[in-house]
Amino acid sequence: MTGAPVRRRLLLAAAGLVGLAAALGADALSGGLVSRLDEPAKALGEQLRSPALTPAVRLLSDLGTTPYRALLAAAVAVPLALHRSTWRPLGYAALVVAAAPAVSATTKRLLERPRPPASEALEHPLDPSFPSGHATASAALAVALAVLAVTALRGSWARVAAVAAAAGFALVVGLTRIYLGAHWLTDVLGGWCTGAALALALAAATRPWLSPPGPPDASTSLDGSHAVKDA
């Protein structure tokens, strides 16, 4: 079985997420229905703040920065690349880590959405707000790690656990940005959609589930079939 059906599904999912991110951006700029949740979410984050919790939240938020994401990506991609004797998993992970900040920064400059008030925030970066860079980067990495885990793990429960852990990582990092007052809820939602779309599109481009040509049992493709050549 060739990779064409898999790539098509990945690209369709990425396109749908891009459309959703665009809709969220339009909603945020126009004060639409979803953005009405921004103020309640901000208020809830402020209510949850405490001297004991804030240091832990800051640490979790830092997991969305490039050094930590690079370490997490390498921890999964390097062993898989060595085991498969192919650059694809490592190249895919590196592209995701590098591209996510660029995509979020470019989108921010296009939309120029103001951040929540600095006087009420524990963290107030100076760049625009939509989409959240942390949410974009963490979602991109989470989807990338999920893709790599699905290709590497054979047991269904192991795959489910890996995907759930990756999703939890993105969820937590995104929510910390609301707690710290650095972003609105819609910024985080838009970031999750943007990051996930990027990782899916790059997966379709690099096909990290494929191994070099070899015996029929040398590798397993994303859809569960044996991949014996780069078709």
N, C-alpha and C positions, 0 to 999 in steps of 0.2 A: 504493500500500500504506500503510495507516495504521500508527501507532506502537504500537498495542495489543499485537501479538505481541512486539515488542522490550521494551516495558515489563514484560510478563508474565514474560519470561525473566530480566530484571534483578531483578525482585522475588523470583522463585523462588530465584535464586542468592543474593540477600541473605538470604532466610529461612534457607537452608541454612547460610550462614556464621554467622548469629546462633545457630542451634542448636549449631553446632560450638564457638563461643565459650562458650556456656553450659555445654556439656559439659566444656570445658577448665577453666572456673571451678570447677565442681563437683569435678572431679578434683583441682585444686590445693588446694581447701579440705579435701578428705577424705583427701589423701595417696594418691591413686589411682595407676593404672598409669603414666600419662604423667608425673606429677610425680616419679616415681622417677628420671627423667632430669635433674631440676633440679640435684642435687648434682654428678653427673659433669660437666654443662655448666659449672657454676660453677667446678669445679676446673680444667677445661680453659682457661677464660678466664683464671684466675689464672696458669696455667703459661705462657700466651702473653704475659703482660705483660712489657714492657721499657721502659727510659727512652726509647729511640728511637721505639718504636711508640706509646706512650701519647698524646703530643701529637696525632698524626695521628688516633687513634681519637676523642679528644675533639672534634676539629674535625668529623669525620664525624658524630659523635653530635649536634653542634649543628645539623646540617642538618635534624634533626627538630623543631627549635623553630619557633615561629610566624613570626618575621621571615623566616627563610630559606625556609620553606614558602610564605609569601605572595609572596616574590620569584619563586620557581620557578613558582608558579601563574600569576602575572601575566605572566611571560615567554611562556607558552604561550597563555593565555586572552585577553589583550588583543589581540594581533595577529589571532587567530581571530575575535574579536567584531567588530573593525573590518572585517575582510575580509567577514564574513557580514552585516554591518550588523544585528546582533541582540545583545541583552544576554545571551542564554542561556548561552554558554560562560563569560562573565565571572561571571554570577550563580551558576552551578553551581560554579565554582572557589572563589568567595568563601564560599559555603555550606559546602563541604567543609573549607576551612581553618578556618573559625570553629566549626563544629559538632564536629569531631573531639576537641579538648581537652575540651569540655563533656561529651561522651559518656563519654570515658575517666574523667574526674574523678568523674562521677556513679556510674559502675560501681565505681570504687575505694571510694567511700564506702559503697556497699551491701555489698561483700564484705569490706572491712577486712583484706585479707591482708597479713601482715608482709613487709617487704623482707628481702633477704639481710642477714646480720650486718654492722653498720656497721664493725666492727673489721677486716673483710676486704675492704672495698669502697673503690674509688677515688672513688666518688660515692655519696652516700646521702641522697636527698631524704627529706623528713619525711612525705610523704603515703603512703597505702597502695600496694600493689604491683601488684595485678591489676585491669585489664590495663595493660601498659606504655603510658604516654602517648605516648612517642616512637614506639613500634611502631604504635600506633593511628593517630597523625597521619600518619606516613610512608606507611603502607599506604593510607590514605584518599586522600592526595595522589597516590600512585602509580597507583591505579586511576582517579582522576579524569583524570590526565594521559594515561593509556592510552586512556580513552574519547575524550578530545579529539583525541588523535593519530589514532585509527582513523577519526574523522569527517573529519579534515583531510587525511590522506594517502591517496593513491590506490594506490600500489604496494604489493604484498603484502610484499615484503622490507622496505620502509620501515616498514610497520606493525609487522612482527615485531620490527624493531630498536628501535622506539620502546617497544613493550610490554616488551621485555627490559630496556631501560635503566630504565624505571620500576620494574619488579620488582626489579632490582638495587639501586636506590636504597632501597627499603623493606627489602630483605634486609640491606643493610649497616648501615643505621641501627639496625635491631632488634638485630643481633648486637653492636653496640658497647655496648648496655646490659648485656649479659651480661659482656662483657670488663671493663667498669667496675665490675661488682658491684652495679649499681643495681637489677637485676631478675633473677628466675628465668627459666629457659627457657619455662616455661608462661605467664608473664606476657607474654612476647614473642609466643608463638604466639597467645594470646588477643587480644593487641593487633592482630596482623595480620588475624585473622578479623573483629574488630570494625570496624576501619577500612575494610576492603574492603567489608563489608556496608553500612556507612554510605554510602560513595561510590556503590555500585550503587543503593541506595534513592533517593538524591538524584538520580542520573541518571535514574531512572524518573520522578521527580517533575518535574524541570525540562526533560528532553529536550534537552540541549545540542546535539544533532546537527541540530536543525531550524532552518531559516532563515525569514525572513519570506516571505509569499506573493510569488511572482515567476514568471519564465519557467521552463519545465520543467527547464532545466539550471542553475538558480540554486543548488541545493544537493543534497547527497547524504545520505541517512539512514544511521543506524548499520548497518542490514542491507544497505546497498549500493544500495537503491532510491532514486529521486528523490523528494525531499520538497518538494512545492509548496504545501502548506498545513499548518496546525497542526490535524491531525485528531485 
